[in-house]
């Protein structure tokens, strides 16, 4: 194992174009390319490819194509019954964890990779990676961006278009750029599902 590959998950600076890293990466990127060329009717083929691509793929995971991922999803860990809408981008140079029953809206970006502020290091293409953790039963709205090293707690809703730059606790609604907690999930939410529309099941 090269010294660079060992640094993928350590948070240390490394060079992502290291031969050993790229050799492994392209295997999963090829699987991802194949996944994105499947038809919606090819559900069995899609499920099989997800099991091959993803680091973990729980029961009932469904990812709409296209799905984009630096490491072909190999460092993505999905719990059971996760639903992902069109256009998810996972910059999964290190691990991304997504809990059971979480829903992800269209055109979401989850990034683990960063680059040094110092121009001389960026010129040499140095990179570092910090893991992202999204809890159980979350709803990540359309066009949300989750930055490296972020943790989002269980049951939390992230509003559409938010840029998540700091950890967000469990059981809250959070929105904005930068994303901030608006309120806790409360008794009102037990009665109404949208504005003044009552839950009647």
N, C-alpha and C positions, 0 to 999 in steps of 0.2 A: 504494500500500500504506500502511495506517495505521501510525502509530508503535506501536500496541498489537500488531498482528499480527506485527511484526518481533521482538517480545519473547517470542513463544510458545516459541521454541527457544533463547533466550539465557540463561535462568536469572534474568532480571530480573523485577522486579515489574511486573504489568500488570493490566488490567481485562478479564476473560474475556467480558463481555457487550458488548464493542465490536461495533458493527454489522457491520464487515467480517469479523470472526472468525465471528460467528453466521451470517452469510449463507453462508459456505463450510461451516460445521459441519453445518447442517441438511440439506444435500445428502447427506452421508454418513450422517447419522442416519436419513434416510428409506430409504436402501438397507439399512441395518441392520434397520430395522423390517420391511422386506419380507423379508429373510433369515429373521428370527425367525418369520415366518408361513408359511414353506415347510414342506411335508411331508417326512418322512424319505425317502420314495420319489422326491422331486424332486432327485436328486443332481446332475444336469446344471445345473439352475437355481441350486442352491446354489453350485456351483463357479464359475459365471459371476458371481454376485453377489459372491463373495469376491474375485475378480479386480478387480472395480470398486471395492469397499469398501477393501480393505487397501492399505497403502503398498507392500508386497511380499508376494506369495503364491507360495511355492515349489510345486513339483510334489508332489501328494499331500497337501496340507494339508487337514485335516478338522476342522471346528469344530462340535460339537453345539450345537443351539439349545436354550435361548436363550443368546445371547451379548450382553453389554452393553458399551458403549464410549462414552466421552464424545464422541469425534470420529468415531464410526462405524467405527472401525478404520483410519482414513486414516493415522494415524501409527504403525500396527503393522506390523512387518516380520518375516514368518514365513519361515524357511528351508523346505527340502523335508521332506516326510513328518512334519510336526508334527501331533500329535493333541491335541485339546482336548476335555475332557469337559464336561458340562453346567454352565452358570452362570458361565463366565469373565466377570469384570469387568475391563476395561482402561480405566483412567483415562488415556487417551492424548492428553492435551493437548500433550505433546511425544512424542518417539520411544520406542518399545518394540521391542527387537530380540530375537528368539527363534530360536535356532540349529536346524540340521537335526536331525531325529529326536527332538526334545524332546517329552516327554509331560507334559500338564498335567491334574491331577485335577479333580474337580468343585468348584465354588464357590470358585475361586481369585480373588484380587484382586491386580492389578498396577497400582500407582499411580505416576504421574509428577508429580502436582500437589500443591502444598503451599500453606499460607496463613501469613502472618506471625503470630508470637506476640503482637505488639502489638495490643491490642484496637481502637484507633482505625483501624488499617489494615484489619483484618478487617471492621470495620463498613462500610467503603467497598468491600468485596468484592475487595480486591487478592489476587493469586495469583502464584505462580512455579512453574516446571516444571523437573524434572531427569530426564534420560533413564534408562531401565532396560535392562540388557543381561543376557540369560539365554543361556548357552552352548549348545554342541552336545551332543545326546544326554543332556540332563538329565531328571530326573523330579521334577516339582513336585507334592507330595502334596495331598490334598484339604484345602480350606479354608486354604491358605497365603495370607499377605498379604506382598507384596513392596513395600517402601516406596520413595519417590522417590530416584533417584540410585544405586541398587544395581546391582552387577555380580555375577553368579553364574557360576562357571567351568564349563568343559566337563565332562560326565559326572557332575556332582554330583547327589546326591539330597537333596531338602529334605523332611523328614518332615511328615506331615499336621498341620495346625493351627499350624504355625510362623509367627512374625512376623519377617520378615527386615529387620533395621534396619542391618546392616553388610554389606559385601562378603563373599562366601563364595568360597573358592578352588576350583579344579578338583579332581576326583577324590576327593571326600569325601562322607560322610553327615553332614548337619547338621540339628538339630531344636531346637525350643523357642521360648520367648518370654522374652527375645529369642533368635533363632536362633543356635546355636553349633555349631561343628564337634565331632562326637562321635568320628569316626575317619576314617582314609583307607579308600578302597576297596582291598581286599587279597586275598591268596591264598585266604582262606576263601570269599570271594565267587565265586571261580572254580569252587568245588566245590559250594556250597550256594546255592540260590535263595531259600529261606525256612526259617529255623530249621534243623532237621536234615534237611530234604528235599534230596536230592542232585540235581544237574543231570544228567539222563539224556535226551539228545536223539538 
